[in-house]
Amino acid sequence: MKFVYLTIALLILIVCPFSDTGSILAEEQAQKGSESEKMDIGQNRVFYEIFVGSFSDSNGDGIGDLRGIINRLDYLNDGDPDSGRSLGVEGLWLTPIYSSPSYHKYDVTDYYTVDPAFGTMEELKELVSLCHERGMLVILDLPINHTGDRNKWYVNFKNAHITHNPANKYYDYYSWVPADASLPAGRHFMNVSDMRVEANFSDNMPELNFDNETIRAEVLRIAEYYLALGVDGFRFDAAKYIYYGDHDANAAFWEWYIGELKKIKPDVYTVAEVWDSDSITERYAGAVNCFNFTASQASGLIATTAAAGNVNKFTAYIEGYIHQIKKLNPAAMNMLFVANHDTDRAAGYLTVATHRMQMAANLYLLSPGSPFIYYGEEIGLRGSRGGASTDANRRLAMLWGDGDTVRDPVGATYEKANQMPYTVADQMKDETSVYHYYRQLLMIRKAHPEIAAGDYRALNFNDTKAGGFLCTLNGSTVCVLHNTTKRAVTLDLAAVTELSFDTVSAYIGQGAAKLDGTVVTLEAQTSAVLR
């Protein structure tokens, strides 16, 4: 692969043949590049989720750690958007780093200490500082719906009940009912002494009582501590379980909580896990950004569209979804992902060999808002629950291929024979690899800020599965087109928009794109950006 680089800021010329059957090209006029450089995408940036214990091990104990992430920053973002040598992500989401007895750390023992297996608070500060130097944001996973049963709050809570001391401040820290009380439908309670304690996820994860103002102050204090440290925001775990089954109460809590966080840091970045249908997540959207689960996973719109599905249906959905969430909150962002630490990995059901994996990446990374890549997705890492029914199989060790000693997490049973054989080191040497595909795809997004932060309008092409959309930012409009099928298509832009375009500024996929007047020829499994 031959690279001819001047600067991405000027967008003079990038010519990158991607494979024998396809190519990526980005060519812009200097004037347009100068305009794009001035465009502010705000928080509409590409994040990279790191399951910390499985990413990179710096000290040889087999467990990923903060120093391992620091050591890999040049891989993620080397701070030079013109270099073309890093993946180019713009933010990191770290799964919980707090002290905890488990490998996943969602059962927090102490919110104010970094788990020793992951490193130190000083290393967290160093990571945040280095990311900021490179223009990256860092958000922490903050599970506040429940704690671990070794948390001092819970130990003191139990002691307060054992000693029958309701005056103890910890007496109502957790959600509980008397042992002889009838239990609310659908909720799980465990027997503890003469009471039952709510624990919907696990008996070692008791649920906090958010009717207690002291608890509200506690969880606010935790967030304030990390914001003061320099962290840019949070991903909130299990956001719809603050009050189990009561979405109105949950939404009211998040409206209060996010409102308080904005008093501390007006530009705090927040995203919540509300694993449910759009009709439910919309009830939270006025308060907090929510991941889009409708589009994710094997049965979601991203995967089904990438598998030669109808792009027009996908873009119509995205337009409607963005319109709805922005009606509820003008600052709301479209938060797309294809897989994360709680789902089977995308490379297992989309597959790199069929190029459906790459098309899925085109669909969601070339969409507005703040998309999330799951670590290893960019190399086609596989992992699924399978018959073992363990999430550890979805959180397998990153395959670096350079001597990194990180190991699979405790409980993982995924067959090595089912894992893809190519490491990061292998793929960095192979210019046709999925790693280079993701890297180039992020370069295209970066070169066209209209995609990240522009106003979105779906284009409806009749009698074809190929489709696309317009994105307009500060008076500049780009047209993004996708052909997920295995046949070339011809699209007449004059049939769907009065705007005219004179340049194919980028294309990526298994073929090329050509513009002749208002007619675009888009080869099989290929996406293009027009100016």
Beta strands, then each sheet from edge to edge (+ up, - down):
strand 1: 14-16
strand 2: 24-26
strand 3: 47-50
strand 4: 91-94
strand 5: 98-99
strand 6: 110-114
strand 7: 137-142
strand 8: 176-178
strand 9: 189-192
strand 10: 195-198
strand 11: 233-236
strand 12: 269-272
strand 13: 372-374
strand 14: 455-459
strand 15: 467-473
strand 16: 476-483
strand 17: 489-492
strand 18: 504-509
strand 19: 513-516
strand 20: 519-522
strand 21: 526-530
sheet 1: 1+ 2- 18+ 21- 16+ 15- 14+
sheet 2: 12+ 11+ 7+ 4+ 3+ 13+
sheet 3: 5+ 6-
sheet 4: 8+ 10- 9+
sheet 5: 17+ 20- 19+
end
